[in-house]
Amino acid sequence: MNIALTPLTSWQDELKNAITCPEMLLKELQLPSNLLTGAKLGDALFSLRVPRPYLNRIEKGNPNDPLLKQILPIKEEASTVPGYVSDPLAETSANHQSGLIHKYKNRVLLILSGACAINCRYCFRRHFAYDDNQIGRQQWASVLEYLKKNPQVNEVILSGGDPLATSDQRLLNFLADLNKLPQLIRLRIHTRLPVVIPQRMTSRLLTGLQASRLKVVIVLHINHPNEIDEDVIQTCQRIKSHDITLLNQAVLLKDVNDDVSVQKTLSERLFAAGILPYYLFLFDKVAGAAHFDLEESVAKELVGQLQAELPGYLVPRLAREIPGKPAKTLLAPLLNT
């Protein structure tokens, strides 16, 4: 299969031209000016960033658009809410060296880039110390040494930020080094870039990933079916044609996707695009985003209703991450009797 997008602009240009100004965002989306004060306040705490391919999927003039709610800074982000903290997953305790987080026995997560193409307001790493977790040449050598000293690690997860915010050359250089470690069998890439800037998946990158001896898995982050347009579908088809497994993990967000019909449509659209629903996470209690949170009982009931609407392979696993646990904690849905 030879499916290719013909982008009018490069992914790098789209990255550079992302909207970072609250005034411009409101103007472009024809939103009421009374949102500006809150947008400026939230932006000062965690900067606004949204690329135009994603912006184009947001309904103009609709302040309740579910994609807008994921990226629009609001005044509630300045509220201090008990129980919501800067490091909700206690990643600092697992941050053993610059750019490396080792929480689970056989997987190591690498912060390959602190940059993101889009700043999601609910991000659990919105307070993460990226400046202290740069991976340059010296740090990369240290990462490789760490992996050699921990032979139980058989999977490397590239994360961030967004690992695909870095260049093809840098990614492929890292991949070449990882290929040389016989203990590794899988490479996982957690990214939002193929969704928010579909042209990021260049032929060079896809060919390089396909050539790796490692089994490559790309985990996308799509929370709402409106995020999946024709360009995203074509990009996913190209990824699949290079023998790469595609999974999706979403976060359950109040007033964004906390609806059975929305979740059902999301799973159907994901599968139609060649993506298998993987996880539906409960919101991580990060400071500045408490307004997205939902009660666990609501989530369980929603997924219980979803099970009645979909075949099992299209129902994502409801889970939360609890610091110190050896794996994600799966939550049993509440089934109506």
Contacts in CASP RR format, 6 or more apart in sequence:
PFRMAT RR
TARGET T0000
AUTHOR 0000-0000-0000
METHOD contacts of the structure
MODEL  1
MNIALTPLTSWQDELKNAITCPEMLLKELQLPSNLLTGAKLGDALFSLRV
PRPYLNRIEKGNPNDPLLKQILPIKEEASTVPGYVSDPLAETSANHQSGL
IHKYKNRVLLILSGACAINCRYCFRRHFAYDDNQIGRQQWASVLEYLKKN
PQVNEVILSGGDPLATSDQRLLNFLADLNKLPQLIRLRIHTRLPVVIPQR
MTSRLLTGLQASRLKVVIVLHINHPNEIDEDVIQTCQRIKSHDITLLNQA
VLLKDVNDDVSVQKTLSERLFAAGILPYYLFLFDKVAGAAHFDLEESVAK
ELVGQLQAELPGYLVPRLAREIPGKPAKTLLAPLLNT
1 237 0 8 1.000
1 238 0 8 1.000
1 241 0 8 1.000
2 241 0 8 1.000
3 234 0 8 1.000
3 237 0 8 1.000
3 238 0 8 1.000
3 241 0 8 1.000
4 203 0 8 1.000
4 238 0 8 1.000
5 198 0 8 1.000
5 199 0 8 1.000
5 231 0 8 1.000
5 234 0 8 1.000
5 235 0 8 1.000
5 238 0 8 1.000
7 199 0 8 1.000
9 17 0 8 1.000
9 199 0 8 1.000
10 199 0 8 1.000
11 193 0 8 1.000
11 197 0 8 1.000
11 199 0 8 1.000
11 200 0 8 1.000
11 202 0 8 1.000
14 51 0 8 1.000
14 52 0 8 1.000
14 53 0 8 1.000
14 117 0 8 1.000
14 197 0 8 1.000
14 199 0 8 1.000
15 51 0 8 1.000
15 117 0 8 1.000
15 165 0 8 1.000
15 197 0 8 1.000
17 51 0 8 1.000
17 52 0 8 1.000
18 49 0 8 1.000
18 50 0 8 1.000
18 51 0 8 1.000
18 52 0 8 1.000
18 117 0 8 1.000
18 118 0 8 1.000
19 25 0 8 1.000
19 28 0 8 1.000
19 48 0 8 1.000
19 49 0 8 1.000
19 50 0 8 1.000
19 51 0 8 1.000
19 52 0 8 1.000
19 55 0 8 1.000
20 47 0 8 1.000
20 48 0 8 1.000
20 49 0 8 1.000
21 48 0 8 1.000
22 36 0 8 1.000
22 39 0 8 1.000
22 40 0 8 1.000
22 43 0 8 1.000
22 48 0 8 1.000
22 73 0 8 1.000
23 36 0 8 1.000
25 31 0 8 1.000
25 39 0 8 1.000
25 48 0 8 1.000
25 50 0 8 1.000
25 55 0 8 1.000
25 72 0 8 1.000
26 32 0 8 1.000
26 33 0 8 1.000
26 35 0 8 1.000
26 36 0 8 1.000
26 39 0 8 1.000
28 55 0 8 1.000
29 55 0 8 1.000
29 58 0 8 1.000
29 60 0 8 1.000
29 61 0 8 1.000
29 68 0 8 1.000
30 60 0 8 1.000
30 61 0 8 1.000
31 61 0 8 1.000
31 63 0 8 1.000
31 68 0 8 1.000
32 63 0 8 1.000
35 63 0 8 1.000
35 72 0 8 1.000
35 74 0 8 1.000
37 75 0 8 1.000
38 73 0 8 1.000
38 74 0 8 1.000
38 75 0 8 1.000
39 48 0 8 1.000
39 72 0 8 1.000
39 73 0 8 1.000
39 74 0 8 1.000
40 73 0 8 1.000
41 73 0 8 1.000
41 74 0 8 1.000
41 75 0 8 1.000
41 77 0 8 1.000
41 78 0 8 1.000
42 73 0 8 1.000
42 74 0 8 1.000
42 75 0 8 1.000
42 77 0 8 1.000
42 78 0 8 1.000
43 73 0 8 1.000
45 73 0 8 1.000
45 77 0 8 1.000
45 78 0 8 1.000
45 288 0 8 1.000
46 73 0 8 1.000
46 77 0 8 1.000
46 119 0 8 1.000
46 121 0 8 1.000
46 123 0 8 1.000
46 126 0 8 1.000
46 288 0 8 1.000
47 119 0 8 1.000
48 71 0 8 1.000
48 72 0 8 1.000
48 73 0 8 1.000
48 119 0 8 1.000
49 71 0 8 1.000
49 116 0 8 1.000
49 117 0 8 1.000
49 118 0 8 1.000
49 119 0 8 1.000
50 71 0 8 1.000
50 118 0 8 1.000
50 119 0 8 1.000
50 196 0 8 1.000
51 117 0 8 1.000
51 118 0 8 1.000
51 196 0 8 1.000
51 197 0 8 1.000
53 196 0 8 1.000
53 197 0 8 1.000
53 198 0 8 1.000
53 199 0 8 1.000
53 231 0 8 1.000
54 67 0 8 1.000
54 71 0 8 1.000
54 118 0 8 1.000
54 195 0 8 1.000
54 196 0 8 1.000
54 197 0 8 1.000
54 227 0 8 1.000
57 67 0 8 1.000
57 226 0 8 1.000
57 227 0 8 1.000
57 229 0 8 1.000
58 65 0 8 1.000
58 67 0 8 1.000
58 68 0 8 1.000
59 65 0 8 1.000
59 68 0 8 1.000
62 68 0 8 1.000
64 255 0 8 1.000
65 226 0 8 1.000
66 223 0 8 1.000
66 224 0 8 1.000
66 226 0 8 1.000
66 255 0 8 1.000
66 256 0 8 1.000
66 257 0 8 1.000
66 262 0 8 1.000
67 224 0 8 1.000
67 226 0 8 1.000
67 227 0 8 1.000
69 121 0 8 1.000
69 253 0 8 1.000
69 255 0 8 1.000
69 256 0 8 1.000
70 120 0 8 1.000
70 121 0 8 1.000
70 122 0 8 1.000
70 223 0 8 1.000
70 224 0 8 1.000
70 253 0 8 1.000
70 256 0 8 1.000
71 118 0 8 1.000
71 119 0 8 1.000
71 120 0 8 1.000
71 121 0 8 1.000
72 121 0 8 1.000
73 121 0 8 1.000
74 121 0 8 1.000
74 291 0 8 1.000
76 288 0 8 1.000
76 290 0 8 1.000
76 291 0 8 1.000
77 121 0 8 1.000
77 288 0 8 1.000
77 289 0 8 1.000
78 288 0 8 1.000
79 288 0 8 1.000
79 290 0 8 1.000
80 287 0 8 1.000
81 287 0 8 1.000
81 288 0 8 1.000
81 290 0 8 1.000
83 285 0 8 1.000
84 285 0 8 1.000
84 286 0 8 1.000
84 287 0 8 1.000
84 288 0 8 1.000
84 289 0 8 1.000
84 290 0 8 1.000
85 285 0 8 1.000
85 286 0 8 1.000
85 287 0 8 1.000
86 127 0 8 1.000
86 286 0 8 1.000
86 287 0 8 1.000
87 127 0 8 1.000
87 128 0 8 1.000
88 124 0 8 1.000
88 284 0 8 1.000
88 285 0 8 1.000
88 286 0 8 1.000
88 323 0 8 1.000
89 103 0 8 1.000
89 124 0 8 1.000
89 284 0 8 1.000
89 321 0 8 1.000
89 323 0 8 1.000
90 323 0 8 1.000
90 324 0 8 1.000
91 101 0 8 1.000
91 103 0 8 1.000
91 125 0 8 1.000
91 128 0 8 1.000
93 323 0 8 1.000
94 101 0 8 1.000
94 102 0 8 1.000
94 103 0 8 1.000
95 101 0 8 1.000
95 133 0 8 1.000
96 102 0 8 1.000
96 146 0 8 1.000
97 139 0 8 1.000
97 142 0 8 1.000
97 143 0 8 1.000
97 146 0 8 1.000
98 132 0 8 1.000
98 133 0 8 1.000
98 134 0 8 1.000
98 135 0 8 1.000
98 139 0 8 1.000
98 142 0 8 1.000
99 110 0 8 1.000
99 111 0 8 1.000
99 133 0 8 1.000
99 134 0 8 1.000
99 135 0 8 1.000
99 139 0 8 1.000
99 143 0 8 1.000
100 108 0 8 1.000
100 109 0 8 1.000
100 110 0 8 1.000
100 111 0 8 1.000
100 143 0 8 1.000
100 146 0 8 1.000
101 108 0 8 1.000
101 109 0 8 1.000
101 110 0 8 1.000
101 111 0 8 1.000
102 108 0 8 1.000
102 109 0 8 1.000
102 146 0 8 1.000
102 150 0 8 1.000
102 153 0 8 1.000
103 109 0 8 1.000
103 324 0 8 1.000
104 326 0 8 1.000
104 327 0 8 1.000
105 152 0 8 1.000
105 326 0 8 1.000
106 152 0 8 1.000
106 153 0 8 1.000
106 154 0 8 1.000
106 155 0 8 1.000
107 153 0 8 1.000
107 155 0 8 1.000
107 156 0 8 1.000
107 157 0 8 1.000
107 188 0 8 1.000
108 146 0 8 1.000
108 147 0 8 1.000
108 150 0 8 1.000
108 153 0 8 1.000
108 155 0 8 1.000
108 156 0 8 1.000
108 157 0 8 1.000
109 157 0 8 1.000
109 158 0 8 1.000
109 159 0 8 1.000
110 135 0 8 1.000
110 143 0 8 1.000
110 156 0 8 1.000
110 157 0 8 1.000
110 158 0 8 1.000
110 159 0 8 1.000
110 163 0 8 1.000
111 128 0 8 1.000
111 130 0 8 1.000
111 133 0 8 1.000
111 135 0 8 1.000
111 159 0 8 1.000
111 160 0 8 1.000
111 161 0 8 1.000
112 135 0 8 1.000
112 158 0 8 1.000
112 159 0 8 1.000
112 160 0 8 1.000
112 163 0 8 1.000
112 166 0 8 1.000
112 171 0 8 1.000
112 174 0 8 1.000
113 160 0 8 1.000
113 161 0 8 1.000
113 162 0 8 1.000
113 163 0 8 1.000
113 164 0 8 1.000
113 165 0 8 1.000
113 166 0 8 1.000
114 130 0 8 1.000
114 133 0 8 1.000
114 160 0 8 1.000
114 161 0 8 1.000
114 162 0 8 1.000
114 165 0 8 1.000
115 161 0 8 1.000
115 162 0 8 1.000
115 165 0 8 1.000
115 166 0 8 1.000
116 123 0 8 1.000
116 160 0 8 1.000
116 161 0 8 1.000
116 162 0 8 1.000
116 165 0 8 1.000
116 192 0 8 1.000
117 162 0 8 1.000
117 165 0 8 1.000
117 192 0 8 1.000
117 193 0 8 1.000
117 196 0 8 1.000
117 197 0 8 1.000
117 200 0 8 1.000
118 192 0 8 1.000
118 196 0 8 1.000
119 126 0 8 1.000
120 192 0 8 1.000
121 289 0 8 1.000
121 292 0 8 1.000
122 251 0 8 1.000
122 253 0 8 1.000
122 283 0 8 1.000
122 286 0 8 1.000
122 289 0 8 1.000
122 292 0 8 1.000
123 286 0 8 1.000
123 289 0 8 1.000
124 284 0 8 1.000
124 286 0 8 1.000
125 160 0 8 1.000
125 161 0 8 1.000
126 286 0 8 1.000
126 288 0 8 1.000
126 289 0 8 1.000
127 286 0 8 1.000
127 287 0 8 1.000
130 160 0 8 1.000
130 161 0 8 1.000
135 143 0 8 1.000
140 174 0 8 1.000
140 177 0 8 1.000
144 177 0 8 1.000
144 181 0 8 1.000
147 153 0 8 1.000
147 156 0 8 1.000
147 181 0 8 1.000
147 183 0 8 1.000
147 184 0 8 1.000
148 181 0 8 1.000
151 183 0 8 1.000
152 183 0 8 1.000
153 183 0 8 1.000
153 184 0 8 1.000
154 183 0 8 1.000
154 184 0 8 1.000
154 185 0 8 1.000
154 186 0 8 1.000
155 184 0 8 1.000
155 185 0 8 1.000
155 186 0 8 1.000
155 187 0 8 1.000
155 188 0 8 1.000
156 178 0 8 1.000
156 184 0 8 1.000
156 186 0 8 1.000
156 187 0 8 1.000
156 188 0 8 1.000
157 188 0 8 1.000
157 189 0 8 1.000
157 190 0 8 1.000
158 171 0 8 1.000
158 174 0 8 1.000
158 187 0 8 1.000
158 188 0 8 1.000
158 189 0 8 1.000
158 190 0 8 1.000
158 191 0 8 1.000
159 190 0 8 1.000
160 190 0 8 1.000
162 191 0 8 1.000
162 192 0 8 1.000
162 193 0 8 1.000
163 171 0 8 1.000
163 189 0 8 1.000
163 190 0 8 1.000
163 191 0 8 1.000
164 171 0 8 1.000
164 189 0 8 1.000
164 191 0 8 1.000
164 193 0 8 1.000
164 194 0 8 1.000
164 200 0 8 1.000
164 205 0 8 1.000
165 193 0 8 1.000
168 202 0 8 1.000
168 204 0 8 1.000
168 205 0 8 1.000
171 205 0 8 1.000
172 204 0 8 1.000
172 205 0 8 1.000
172 208 0 8 1.000
175 187 0 8 1.000
175 208 0 8 1.000
175 209 0 8 1.000
175 212 0 8 1.000
175 214 0 8 1.000
178 184 0 8 1.000
178 187 0 8 1.000
178 212 0 8 1.000
178 214 0 8 1.000
179 212 0 8 1.000
179 213 0 8 1.000
179 214 0 8 1.000
184 214 0 8 1.000
185 214 0 8 1.000
185 215 0 8 1.000
186 214 0 8 1.000
186 215 0 8 1.000
186 216 0 8 1.000
186 217 0 8 1.000
187 209 0 8 1.000
187 212 0 8 1.000
187 214 0 8 1.000
187 215 0 8 1.000
187 216 0 8 1.000
187 217 0 8 1.000
188 216 0 8 1.000
188 217 0 8 1.000
188 218 0 8 1.000
188 219 0 8 1.000
189 216 0 8 1.000
189 217 0 8 1.000
189 218 0 8 1.000
189 219 0 8 1.000
190 219 0 8 1.000
190 221 0 8 1.000
190 249 0 8 1.000
191 218 0 8 1.000
191 219 0 8 1.000
191 220 0 8 1.000
191 221 0 8 1.000
192 220 0 8 1.000
192 221 0 8 1.000
193 200 0 8 1.000
194 200 0 8 1.000
194 201 0 8 1.000
194 218 0 8 1.000
194 220 0 8 1.000
194 232 0 8 1.000
194 235 0 8 1.000
194 236 0 8 1.000
194 239 0 8 1.000
195 220 0 8 1.000
195 221 0 8 1.000
195 222 0 8 1.000
195 227 0 8 1.000
195 228 0 8 1.000
195 232 0 8 1.000
198 231 0 8 1.000
198 232 0 8 1.000
198 234 0 8 1.000
198 235 0 8 1.000
199 231 0 8 1.000
199 235 0 8 1.000
201 235 0 8 1.000
201 238 0 8 1.000
201 239 0 8 1.000
206 238 0 8 1.000
206 239 0 8 1.000
206 242 0 8 1.000
206 244 0 8 1.000
207 242 0 8 1.000
209 216 0 8 1.000
209 242 0 8 1.000
209 244 0 8 1.000
210 216 0 8 1.000
210 242 0 8 1.000
210 243 0 8 1.000
210 244 0 8 1.000
215 245 0 8 1.000
216 243 0 8 1.000
216 244 0 8 1.000
216 245 0 8 1.000
217 244 0 8 1.000
217 245 0 8 1.000
217 246 0 8 1.000
217 247 0 8 1.000
218 239 0 8 1.000
218 244 0 8 1.000
218 245 0 8 1.000
218 246 0 8 1.000
218 247 0 8 1.000
219 247 0 8 1.000
219 248 0 8 1.000
219 249 0 8 1.000
219 278 0 8 1.000
220 236 0 8 1.000
220 246 0 8 1.000
220 247 0 8 1.000
220 248 0 8 1.000
220 249 0 8 1.000
220 275 0 8 1.000
221 248 0 8 1.000
221 249 0 8 1.000
221 250 0 8 1.000
221 251 0 8 1.000
222 228 0 8 1.000
222 248 0 8 1.000
222 250 0 8 1.000
222 266 0 8 1.000
222 270 0 8 1.000
222 275 0 8 1.000
223 250 0 8 1.000
223 251 0 8 1.000
223 253 0 8 1.000
223 256 0 8 1.000
223 257 0 8 1.000
223 266 0 8 1.000
224 256 0 8 1.000
224 257 0 8 1.000
224 262 0 8 1.000
224 266 0 8 1.000
225 262 0 8 1.000
225 265 0 8 1.000
225 266 0 8 1.000
225 268 0 8 1.000
225 269 0 8 1.000
228 269 0 8 1.000
228 270 0 8 1.000
228 273 0 8 1.000
232 273 0 8 1.000
233 272 0 8 1.000
233 273 0 8 1.000
236 246 0 8 1.000
236 273 0 8 1.000
236 274 0 8 1.000
236 275 0 8 1.000
237 273 0 8 1.000
237 274 0 8 1.000
239 246 0 8 1.000
240 246 0 8 1.000
240 274 0 8 1.000
245 276 0 8 1.000
246 274 0 8 1.000
246 275 0 8 1.000
246 276 0 8 1.000
247 275 0 8 1.000
247 276 0 8 1.000
247 277 0 8 1.000
247 278 0 8 1.000
248 270 0 8 1.000
248 275 0 8 1.000
248 276 0 8 1.000
248 277 0 8 1.000
248 278 0 8 1.000
248 316 0 8 1.000
249 278 0 8 1.000
249 279 0 8 1.000
249 280 0 8 1.000
249 281 0 8 1.000
249 316 0 8 1.000
250 257 0 8 1.000
250 266 0 8 1.000
250 277 0 8 1.000
250 279 0 8 1.000
250 280 0 8 1.000
250 281 0 8 1.000
250 316 0 8 1.000
251 280 0 8 1.000
251 281 0 8 1.000
251 282 0 8 1.000
251 283 0 8 1.000
251 284 0 8 1.000
251 292 0 8 1.000
252 258 0 8 1.000
252 280 0 8 1.000
252 281 0 8 1.000
252 282 0 8 1.000
252 283 0 8 1.000
252 294 0 8 1.000
252 299 0 8 1.000
252 302 0 8 1.000
253 283 0 8 1.000
253 292 0 8 1.000
253 294 0 8 1.000
254 291 0 8 1.000
254 292 0 8 1.000
254 293 0 8 1.000
254 294 0 8 1.000
256 292 0 8 1.000
257 263 0 8 1.000
257 266 0 8 1.000
258 294 0 8 1.000
258 298 0 8 1.000
258 299 0 8 1.000
258 302 0 8 1.000
259 302 0 8 1.000
260 302 0 8 1.000
260 305 0 8 1.000
260 306 0 8 1.000
260 309 0 8 1.000
263 280 0 8 1.000
263 302 0 8 1.000
263 303 0 8 1.000
263 306 0 8 1.000
264 306 0 8 1.000
264 309 0 8 1.000
264 310 0 8 1.000
266 277 0 8 1.000
267 277 0 8 1.000
267 306 0 8 1.000
267 310 0 8 1.000
267 314 0 8 1.000
267 315 0 8 1.000
267 316 0 8 1.000
268 310 0 8 1.000
268 314 0 8 1.000
270 276 0 8 1.000
270 277 0 8 1.000
270 314 0 8 1.000
271 277 0 8 1.000
271 314 0 8 1.000
276 313 0 8 1.000
277 314 0 8 1.000
277 315 0 8 1.000
277 316 0 8 1.000
278 316 0 8 1.000
278 317 0 8 1.000
279 316 0 8 1.000
279 317 0 8 1.000
279 319 0 8 1.000
279 328 0 8 1.000
280 299 0 8 1.000
280 303 0 8 1.000
280 316 0 8 1.000
280 317 0 8 1.000
280 318 0 8 1.000
280 319 0 8 1.000
281 319 0 8 1.000
281 320 0 8 1.000
281 321 0 8 1.000
282 294 0 8 1.000
282 296 0 8 1.000
282 299 0 8 1.000
282 318 0 8 1.000
282 319 0 8 1.000
282 320 0 8 1.000
282 331 0 8 1.000
283 289 0 8 1.000
283 292 0 8 1.000
283 293 0 8 1.000
283 294 0 8 1.000
284 320 0 8 1.000
284 321 0 8 1.000
285 293 0 8 1.000
296 320 0 8 1.000
296 331 0 8 1.000
297 334 0 8 1.000
299 318 0 8 1.000
299 331 0 8 1.000
300 318 0 8 1.000
300 331 0 8 1.000
300 332 0 8 1.000
300 333 0 8 1.000
300 334 0 8 1.000
301 333 0 8 1.000
301 334 0 8 1.000
303 315 0 8 1.000
303 316 0 8 1.000
303 318 0 8 1.000
303 331 0 8 1.000
303 333 0 8 1.000
303 334 0 8 1.000
304 333 0 8 1.000
304 334 0 8 1.000
304 335 0 8 1.000
304 336 0 8 1.000
305 336 0 8 1.000
306 315 0 8 1.000
306 333 0 8 1.000
307 315 0 8 1.000
307 333 0 8 1.000
307 335 0 8 1.000
308 335 0 8 1.000
308 336 0 8 1.000
317 330 0 8 1.000
318 330 0 8 1.000
318 331 0 8 1.000
318 333 0 8 1.000
319 328 0 8 1.000
319 329 0 8 1.000
319 330 0 8 1.000
319 331 0 8 1.000
320 328 0 8 1.000
320 329 0 8 1.000
320 331 0 8 1.000
321 328 0 8 1.000
321 329 0 8 1.000
322 329 0 8 1.000
END
